[in-house]
Amino acid sequence: MRIGIVLKLFMLTTLLCMLILVIMYIGQTIFFKQYYASQKVEEINTSIESFEKEYLKAEGDVQAIKQLEQGFQQEHTTWITTLDSVGNIKYANDFSVEIDLDSSEYENFSNRTIHVPLYSFIDLEELDRLKFNLEQVEDIFIDGIIIDNTVVPAILTGKNRNVVLENRLLSEELYGQRTEIEPVPEESSTRNIKKSQLPAEELLDQKPETEPSPVESSQIFLKGRITDLQLPVGSTIYTNRLFIEKIKQFQVKLLLDKIDISHAQTMDYEENNIQYKLFIRPITDTTGDTSYIFAMTSLQPVDEAVQMLEDYYLYLVLFVLLLIVLASFYYSKKIAKPLLQINDTTNKIASLDFSESIPIRSKDEIGTLSNNINTLSTKLHSYIDQLQQDIEKEKQLESIRKEFISGVSHELKTPLSIMKSCISIIEDGVASDKKDYYFHALKKEVDKMDLLIVDMLELAKFESGTYKMEMDVFPIDESIAYICEQLALEIENKQLHVHQHRSNNKVFANQNRIEQVLTNFITNAIRHTPDNQHIFISTIEDNGRVKVCVENNGAPIAQEQLDKIWDRFYRGDTSRNRAQGGTGLGLAISKNILELHGAEYGVSNTEDGVMFFFYLDKKE
């Protein structure tokens, strides 16, 4: 079964568009999330580099750093802060408790004031309870570790030996799973009790029984009094519990697991089926201390977008499929229309019908093809017309050739018959007394044959297309007078009256050939003018040309024969027979001479006879 080009284009376009749709669906639902995450990570890493530079410039300016962090968060929807060398948030005094330490065995921490950040102990929702608990405490005990002369509290207990605040992540790593510290009876022996289970004030005086581990050796127990409490106001990073939780986890790993953060790191984690990215970048300030830029961003927007796309695609696919079908059909018809027109036109050209051309509506390859086919059709039509004309001309030439042979045969037959008869009479000796008469008749017929052959050669020369007419300027009236003088004897024999009307103009033509035409016209007029009648020869100036007319009295030519008299050997009626002389080629020769001049010529009947005329270019 034959499949049309429209259907092929429709199917191909539809399949192509559906393939593109499938690729888009796969790309957006599978690869888009990865692409988004990769681009966002790259963008945030670049922004963190800029943040680091700005941070180092503003080092020590708490307000400028806070504004820098807020600006970063708003621009990139990413939480960011800076941590000190032990993992505490720098510049967290707006959410801290101030403690004056008592004297202790730790000389660096005796009788001094420290700030303990509270974000690692409690959430903002519990601020009221925190404030209440701290107001009930007079003396407070700090149970934690010391790193590089920095105290990192794990547990804060009151004088009543109850836990006031606890950093559960750090305390669990230090002391294992534990519950609230219960009061210990005074009479109980403390020799076999773990340090993590002892009250804070007793732990201050406890001596280790064995050499402590590296972590144990860094534990510290301090006592002091709360002198000030700072609680955050408004929206701060402390409101993001997940962010604070990750900071606490990082602190635990930094202090206890001794993780190496010597270069920028990006980590993935998932919480409640939401993907997050953590960015940690170590920086060294002007004092040589190491700090950390800690940032967290959520990939939830892209997850929601992908999920929405998956739900939306059900409707989108139906709409796009309908659009694809309509667009493919239109596109197929649009592309195939000129091709179908080309097909129809070429089918007609194959049937030699060149009446239709292809409309060109574009300048692309199809437009070029259409133009080439139209050009080919025009040229082919022209060549076929020329071929048909050549064939027709060849037929005419063949017909003329046959007529010519027939005419020549007819023209030669009579003089040959006369010559044959005269020769037979002379040979037989019949009428010997008229021998001179028969010799004269033979000479006359030979002259006629000679004239016929000369005219035939002249006509063949003009019709060959190779004859070149040499042109010059001469007075046409003088040529007419000369020819009339040459034909004076024939005019006198018929007692004809020749009237000449001269305009005294010069013409541009071949003088010898024009005189040959004039001779043929005037001789023809003499032959067909009755005795004692009139011939009118005139030259008339006409719009830069000279009209030459030869008119004679006599019988008119039949209207249907006016165009045929220019044919060779044509004799229209009995008034134009061989008895009047001539070869029947004079007018045919005249026609060819005038056509070689490019001159207008013709013949027409007048009231009293027939007029031949032709035009020549006038020259001053």
Protein Blocks (a to p, Z undefined) as FASTA:
>chain_A
ZZdfklmmmmmmmmmmmmmmmmmmmmmmmmmmmmmmmmmmmmmmmmmmmmmmmmmmmgoi
lmlmmmmmmmmmmmnopacddddfkopaehilmnccdddddddfblklgoiacdddfklm
pcfklmmmmmmmmmmpmbdcdddddeehiacdfbdcdfkopafbdcfklmmmmnopaddd
ddddfkbcfklgcfklpcfklmmmpccfbdcdfklmmgccdddddfbdcddehjdfklmm
mlmmmmmmmmmmmmmnopacfbccdddddeehiacdddddddddfkopacdddddddfkl
mmmmmmmmmmmmmmmmmmmmmmmmmmmmmmmmmmmmmmmmmmmmmmmmmnopakbccddf
bfbfklmmmmmmmmmmmmmmmmmmmmmmmmmmmmmmmmmmmmmmmmmmmmmmmmmmmmmm
mmmmmmnopakllmmmmmmmmmmmmmmmmmmmmmmmmmmmmmnopaccddddddfklmmm
mmmmmmmmmmmmnopacddddehiacdddfklmmmmmmmmmmmmmmmpcehiacdddddd
eehiacdddddedddddfklmmmmmpghiafblmlcfkngpjhlmmmmmmmmmmmnopac
dddddfklccddddddddZZ
